[in-house]
Amino acid sequence: MTTTQTHPEHLADRHADRQTWVLVVILVFAYFLVEASSDQFDLARDGHTEWVYPWIWQGSSHLAALIFIPIVPVMLSRFPVSASNWYRTLPAHILASMVFSACHILTMVAIRKIAQSFLSSEPYEFGLFQPEIWLYEYRKDILSYTLLALAFSTGRLLEQRALEARAAREDAHERGRLTLKSGGRTLFIQADDVICAKAASNYVEVTTPHQTHLARMPLSELERLLHESGTGHIRVHRSYLVHTGHIQEIRPTGDGNVSILLENGAQIPGSRSYRDQLPGMST
């Protein structure tokens, strides 16, 4: 159990959950202020002077929701949702949303009954034995559960990608190896084998002596990995990186830019902004 809890993947999920929890608390509190103040304004506009009730009713609902939010990350850990298994885990999350809603409603009603006992001689009536009341509340709670699941899932996904990026940088630094995501696969390429690389929107084309790989990462991230590996790669254009050991010829184009001929016959542009980094071109 200890090994599982201290595994980097699980630690990353816990860190992401804490960050998401803080964000959710802030958003729920902000929503509470908006809803309560709006209700108070509506009552005042209709001539009612009971300003405290909107804050108690909205506060009880939002507080009860916050208490049971931990149900969501627990369920995501036990029943993770992905494109390949959503139809198997969806029933578990629907059941969990019902439990979340029931806990939310019962806690909210309990808080309101306690508050009502101090504010009025009349007991608070919610209609717990009316199915339509439960359905009315559940349609709101299932939306809340879904949004919370998306928030926690997104937080975990971002944290896992950051973990992968740190591992890739360590791998590049310690072993001189690049970790690239391409076509649903993970490719491991020696940094010294990269002849050149070209930015292609959200991807980068990485050319090696054997083939060209299309990897999902920005050129700037590949540049950081190559820098960590300590190889002789330089930026020659905002869209190009090149290994200096594969440069055969550098030809000025007459406008301050250059044309770079590589040993494999490829020709790539060099921008005047990066000209000083090219061998023999520093001013």
C-alpha positions as CSV (number, residue, x, y, z in Angstrom):
1,M,0.0,0.0,0.0
2,T,2.8,2.4,0.9
3,T,4.5,1.8,-2.5
4,T,1.3,2.6,-4.3
5,Q,0.7,5.8,-2.4
6,T,4.2,7.1,-3.0
7,H,4.4,6.2,-6.7
8,P,5.0,9.3,-8.8
9,E,1.8,8.8,-10.7
10,H,-0.3,8.7,-7.5
11,L,1.6,11.6,-6.0
12,A,0.9,13.6,-9.1
13,D,-2.8,12.8,-8.9
14,R,-3.0,13.9,-5.3
15,H,-1.1,17.1,-6.0
16,A,-3.5,17.8,-8.9
17,D,-6.5,17.0,-6.7
18,R,-5.4,19.5,-4.1
19,Q,-5.0,22.3,-6.7
20,T,-8.4,21.5,-8.2
21,W,-10.0,21.4,-4.7
22,V,-8.7,25.0,-4.0
23,L,-10.0,26.2,-7.4
24,V,-13.4,24.5,-6.8
25,V,-13.7,26.1,-3.3
26,I,-13.0,29.5,-4.7
27,L,-15.5,29.1,-7.5
28,V,-18.2,27.7,-5.2
29,F,-17.8,30.5,-2.8
30,A,-18.0,33.1,-5.6
31,Y,-21.1,31.4,-7.0
32,F,-22.6,31.4,-3.5
33,L,-22.1,35.2,-3.1
34,V,-23.7,35.8,-6.5
35,E,-26.7,33.6,-5.9
36,A,-27.3,34.8,-2.3
37,S,-27.0,38.4,-3.2
38,S,-29.3,38.0,-6.2
39,D,-31.9,36.3,-4.1
40,Q,-31.7,39.0,-1.5
41,F,-32.1,41.7,-4.2
42,D,-35.1,39.9,-5.6
43,L,-36.7,39.7,-2.2
44,A,-36.0,43.4,-1.4
45,R,-37.5,44.4,-4.8
46,D,-40.7,42.6,-3.8
47,G,-40.9,44.3,-0.5
48,H,-39.5,41.6,1.8
49,T,-37.1,42.5,4.5
50,E,-35.9,39.0,5.6
51,W,-32.3,39.5,4.3
52,V,-30.8,36.5,6.2
53,Y,-32.8,33.7,4.5
54,P,-31.2,33.9,1.1
55,W,-27.8,33.6,2.7
56,I,-28.8,30.6,4.8
57,W,-30.6,28.8,2.0
58,Q,-27.8,29.3,-0.5
59,G,-25.1,28.8,2.1
60,S,-26.5,25.5,3.2
61,S,-26.6,24.2,-0.3
62,H,-23.1,25.3,-1.2
63,L,-21.6,24.1,2.1
64,A,-23.3,20.7,1.7
65,A,-21.9,20.4,-1.8
66,L,-18.4,21.2,-0.6
67,I,-18.5,18.6,2.1
68,F,-19.2,15.8,-0.3
69,I,-17.0,16.9,-3.3
70,P,-14.3,14.3,-2.2
71,I,-16.6,11.6,-3.5
72,V,-15.7,12.7,-7.1
73,P,-11.9,12.2,-7.0
74,V,-12.3,9.0,-5.0
75,M,-14.6,7.6,-7.8
76,L,-12.2,8.8,-10.5
77,S,-9.4,6.9,-8.8
78,R,-11.4,3.7,-8.5
79,F,-13.3,4.0,-11.8
80,P,-11.1,6.1,-14.2
81,V,-12.9,7.3,-17.3
82,S,-11.2,7.1,-20.7
83,A,-12.2,6.8,-24.4
84,S,-11.8,3.0,-24.2
85,N,-13.7,2.2,-21.0
86,W,-16.3,5.0,-20.4
87,Y,-19.2,2.6,-21.1
88,R,-18.0,0.3,-18.3
89,T,-17.3,3.0,-15.7
90,L,-20.3,5.2,-16.5
91,P,-22.8,3.2,-14.4
92,A,-20.6,3.5,-11.4
93,H,-20.4,7.3,-11.8
94,I,-24.2,7.6,-12.3
95,L,-24.7,5.7,-9.0
96,A,-22.1,7.9,-7.3
97,S,-23.9,11.0,-8.6
98,M,-27.1,9.7,-6.9
99,V,-25.2,9.2,-3.7
100,F,-23.6,12.7,-4.0
101,S,-27.1,14.2,-4.6
102,A,-28.7,12.3,-1.7
103,C,-25.9,13.4,0.7
104,H,-26.1,16.9,-0.6
105,I,-29.9,17.2,-0.1
106,L,-30.0,15.6,3.3
107,T,-27.2,17.7,4.7
108,M,-28.6,20.9,3.2
109,V,-32.0,20.2,4.7
110,A,-30.5,19.4,8.1
111,I,-28.6,22.7,8.1
112,R,-31.7,24.6,7.1
113,K,-33.9,22.9,9.8
114,I,-31.3,23.8,12.4
115,A,-31.1,27.4,11.2
116,Q,-34.9,27.7,11.0
117,S,-35.3,26.5,14.6
118,F,-33.3,29.6,15.7
119,L,-34.9,32.1,13.3
120,S,-38.6,31.1,13.4
121,S,-41.1,29.2,15.4
122,E,-42.3,27.4,12.3
123,P,-40.3,24.3,11.2
124,Y,-38.6,24.2,7.9
125,E,-40.4,22.0,5.3
126,F,-38.6,20.7,2.2
127,G,-40.7,17.9,1.0
128,L,-38.4,14.9,1.4
129,F,-41.2,12.5,0.7
130,Q,-42.0,14.1,-2.7
131,P,-40.2,12.3,-5.6
132,E,-40.5,15.4,-7.8
133,I,-38.4,17.4,-5.3
134,W,-35.6,14.8,-5.4
135,L,-35.7,14.8,-9.2
136,Y,-35.6,18.6,-9.3
137,E,-32.5,18.6,-7.1
138,Y,-30.9,15.6,-8.8
139,R,-30.9,17.3,-12.2
140,K,-28.8,20.1,-10.8
141,D,-26.6,17.7,-8.8
142,I,-25.8,15.5,-11.7
143,L,-24.6,18.5,-13.6
144,S,-22.5,19.6,-10.6
145,Y,-21.0,16.0,-10.4
146,T,-20.2,16.0,-14.1
147,L,-18.5,19.4,-14.0
148,L,-16.5,18.4,-10.9
149,A,-15.4,15.1,-12.6
150,L,-14.3,17.1,-15.6
151,A,-12.4,19.6,-13.4
152,F,-10.6,16.8,-11.4
153,S,-9.9,14.8,-14.6
154,T,-8.4,17.8,-16.4
155,G,-6.3,18.7,-13.4
156,R,-4.9,15.2,-13.2
157,L,-4.3,15.1,-17.0
158,L,-2.3,18.3,-16.9
159,E,-0.3,17.1,-13.9
160,Q,0.5,13.8,-15.6
161,R,1.7,15.6,-18.7
162,A,3.9,17.8,-16.5
163,L,5.3,14.6,-14.9
164,E,6.0,13.1,-18.3
165,A,7.8,16.3,-19.4
166,R,10.0,16.2,-16.3
167,A,10.8,12.6,-16.9
168,A,11.6,13.3,-20.5
169,R,14.0,16.1,-19.6
170,E,15.7,13.8,-17.0
171,D,16.0,11.1,-19.6
172,A,17.6,13.5,-22.1
173,H,20.0,14.9,-19.6
174,E,21.1,11.5,-18.1
175,R,20.9,9.2,-21.1
176,G,20.9,11.5,-24.1
177,R,17.6,10.0,-25.2
178,L,14.5,11.8,-26.5
179,T,11.0,10.6,-25.6
180,L,8.5,11.5,-28.4
181,K,4.8,10.8,-28.7
182,S,3.9,9.9,-32.2
183,G,0.8,8.2,-33.6
184,G,-0.3,6.8,-30.2
185,R,3.1,5.4,-29.6
186,T,6.1,6.4,-27.5
187,L,9.3,6.7,-29.5
188,F,12.8,6.7,-27.9
189,I,15.4,8.3,-30.1
190,Q,19.0,9.2,-29.4
191,A,19.4,12.9,-29.4
192,D,22.5,12.7,-31.6
193,D,20.5,11.0,-34.3
194,V,18.3,14.0,-34.9
195,I,19.6,15.7,-38.0
196,C,17.0,18.6,-38.0
197,A,13.5,19.4,-36.8
198,K,10.7,21.5,-38.2
199,A,7.7,23.0,-36.4
200,A,4.4,21.9,-37.8
201,S,1.6,23.6,-35.9
202,N,1.2,21.7,-32.6
203,Y,3.6,19.1,-33.9
204,V,7.2,18.9,-34.8
205,E,8.8,16.9,-37.7
206,V,11.9,15.2,-36.4
207,T,14.3,13.9,-39.1
208,T,16.8,11.1,-38.3
209,P,19.1,9.2,-40.7
210,H,16.4,6.5,-41.1
211,Q,13.1,8.4,-41.2
212,T,11.1,11.5,-40.2
213,H,8.8,11.3,-37.2
214,L,5.8,13.5,-36.5
215,A,5.8,14.1,-32.7
216,R,3.2,15.9,-30.7
217,M,5.2,18.7,-29.0
218,P,6.1,22.3,-29.7
219,L,9.5,23.0,-31.2
220,S,10.5,24.9,-28.1
221,E,10.1,21.8,-26.0
222,L,12.2,19.7,-28.3
223,E,14.8,22.4,-28.2
224,R,14.9,22.2,-24.4
225,L,15.2,18.4,-24.5
226,L,18.1,18.7,-27.0
227,H,19.8,21.3,-24.8
228,E,19.5,18.9,-21.8
229,S,21.1,16.1,-23.9
230,G,24.2,18.3,-24.6
231,T,24.2,17.7,-28.3
232,G,25.2,20.2,-31.0
233,H,21.7,21.4,-32.0
234,I,21.0,25.0,-32.6
235,R,18.0,27.1,-33.5
236,V,18.5,28.5,-37.0
237,H,14.9,29.7,-37.7
238,R,11.8,30.2,-35.7
239,S,10.6,27.0,-37.3
240,Y,13.8,25.0,-37.6
241,L,16.4,23.3,-35.4
242,V,19.5,21.6,-36.9
243,H,22.5,19.5,-35.7
244,T,25.6,21.5,-36.6
245,G,27.5,18.2,-37.3
246,H,25.2,17.6,-40.3
247,I,25.6,21.0,-41.9
248,Q,27.5,20.8,-45.2
249,E,27.2,24.4,-46.5
250,I,25.8,27.7,-45.5
251,R,24.9,30.1,-48.3
252,P,23.9,33.8,-47.8
253,T,20.7,34.7,-49.7
254,G,21.6,38.4,-49.9
255,D,18.9,39.7,-47.6
256,G,20.6,38.8,-44.3
257,N,19.1,35.3,-44.2
258,V,20.9,32.1,-45.2
259,S,20.2,28.8,-46.9
260,I,21.6,25.7,-45.1
261,L,22.5,22.6,-47.0
262,L,22.6,19.4,-45.0
263,E,24.7,16.3,-45.6
264,N,21.5,14.3,-46.5
265,G,20.7,16.8,-49.3
266,A,18.0,18.6,-47.5
267,Q,17.9,22.4,-47.6
268,I,16.5,24.5,-44.8
269,P,16.3,28.3,-44.2
270,G,18.3,30.2,-41.7
271,S,16.9,33.4,-40.3
272,R,19.0,36.6,-39.7
273,S,17.7,36.5,-36.1
274,Y,19.6,33.3,-35.4
275,R,22.5,33.9,-37.8
276,D,25.1,34.5,-35.1
277,Q,24.5,30.9,-33.8
278,L,25.7,29.3,-37.1
279,P,29.3,28.2,-37.3
280,G,31.5,30.8,-38.9
281,M,28.6,33.4,-39.2
282,S,29.0,35.3,-35.9
283,T,29.7,39.0,-36.2
